[in-house]
Amino acid sequence: MSLVPVASLDDLSRLGLFRGGILVFKHSTRCSISTMALNRVEKWLAEHPESDIAYLDVLANRSLSLELADQWSVQHESPQILWRSADGQVLHESHMGISSDWFNSVN
């Protein structure tokens, strides 16, 4: 599918599932490392067009980014990729760790 802009927790419920969970990419439009990570995410998506990834602009939606960090018990970082399963398991990676290898490791 694609990167799907989100601005609320309700927006996340509209996403398709990836391996039984929701994927969220937290991106800062002011950060060159975040731009590099976005390119990696987009490349992975091109190879997996059946997938949805929530796109969270942390500058425009800082409160949602912090709310996710709190509710999902992860430290806020940007760029950051998160996966949350239906049973509440959370996997995450940030900065240079955002890669196709990370996506492939998600169970």
C-alpha positions as CSV (number, residue, x, y, z in Angstrom):
1,M,0.0,0.0,0.0
2,S,1.9,3.1,1.2
3,L,2.9,5.5,3.8
4,V,-0.4,6.7,5.4
5,P,-0.3,10.1,7.2
6,V,-1.7,9.9,10.7
7,A,-2.6,12.6,13.2
8,S,-4.5,10.7,15.9
9,L,-4.6,7.3,17.5
10,D,-7.9,6.7,15.7
11,D,-6.0,7.0,12.4
12,L,-3.9,4.0,13.4
13,S,-6.9,1.7,13.6
14,R,-7.6,2.3,9.9
15,L,-4.3,0.8,8.8
16,G,-3.8,-2.6,7.3
17,L,-1.8,-5.1,9.5
18,F,1.7,-6.2,8.9
19,R,2.4,-9.6,10.4
20,G,-0.5,-9.1,12.9
21,G,0.6,-5.6,14.0
22,I,0.7,-1.9,13.1
23,L,3.8,-0.2,11.7
24,V,4.5,3.4,12.5
25,F,7.3,5.5,11.0
26,K,8.1,8.6,13.0
27,H,9.8,11.2,10.9
28,S,11.3,14.7,11.4
29,T,11.3,16.8,8.2
30,R,14.3,18.8,9.6
31,C,16.7,15.9,10.1
32,S,18.9,14.5,7.4
33,I,19.2,11.1,9.2
34,S,15.4,11.0,9.2
35,T,15.4,11.7,5.5
36,M,17.8,8.8,4.9
37,A,15.5,6.5,7.0
38,L,12.5,7.7,5.1
39,N,14.3,6.7,1.9
40,R,14.9,3.2,3.3
41,V,11.2,2.9,4.4
42,E,10.0,3.9,0.9
43,K,12.4,1.5,-0.8
44,W,11.1,-1.4,1.5
45,L,7.5,-0.3,0.7
46,A,8.2,-0.4,-3.0
47,E,9.2,-4.1,-2.6
48,H,6.2,-4.8,-0.3
49,P,3.3,-2.9,-1.9
50,E,0.7,-4.8,0.1
51,S,1.9,-3.1,3.3
52,D,0.7,0.0,5.1
53,I,3.0,2.1,7.3
54,A,1.7,5.0,9.4
55,Y,3.7,8.2,8.7
56,L,3.9,10.4,11.7
57,D,5.4,13.8,11.2
58,V,6.9,14.5,14.7
59,L,7.1,18.2,14.1
60,A,3.5,18.6,13.1
61,N,2.1,16.0,15.5
62,R,4.5,16.1,18.5
63,S,1.7,15.3,21.0
64,L,0.7,12.1,19.1
65,S,4.4,11.1,18.9
66,L,4.8,11.5,22.7
67,E,1.5,9.8,23.4
68,L,2.6,6.8,21.4
69,A,5.9,6.7,23.2
70,D,4.0,6.7,26.5
71,Q,1.3,4.2,25.6
72,W,3.6,1.8,23.8
73,S,6.3,2.2,26.5
74,V,9.2,3.2,24.2
75,Q,11.5,6.2,24.4
76,H,10.6,8.9,21.8
77,E,13.1,9.0,19.0
78,S,13.2,10.4,15.5
79,P,13.5,8.8,13.1
80,Q,11.9,5.7,14.6
81,I,10.0,2.7,13.3
82,L,7.6,0.9,15.6
83,W,5.6,-2.3,15.3
84,R,2.8,-3.1,17.8
85,S,1.1,-6.5,17.7
86,A,-2.5,-7.1,18.7
87,D,-1.4,-8.5,22.0
88,G,0.7,-5.4,22.8
89,Q,4.2,-6.6,22.0
90,V,6.2,-3.6,20.7
91,L,9.4,-3.8,18.6
92,H,11.2,-0.6,17.6
93,E,14.3,0.7,16.0
94,S,15.7,4.1,15.3
95,H,18.2,6.1,13.2
96,M,20.6,3.9,11.2
97,G,18.9,0.7,12.5
98,I,15.9,1.3,10.3
99,S,16.5,-1.1,7.5
100,S,15.0,-4.0,5.4
101,D,16.7,-6.3,7.9
102,W,14.6,-4.8,10.7
103,F,11.4,-5.3,8.7
104,N,12.3,-8.9,8.0
105,S,13.0,-9.6,11.7
106,V,9.4,-8.6,12.7
107,N,7.4,-11.6,13.7
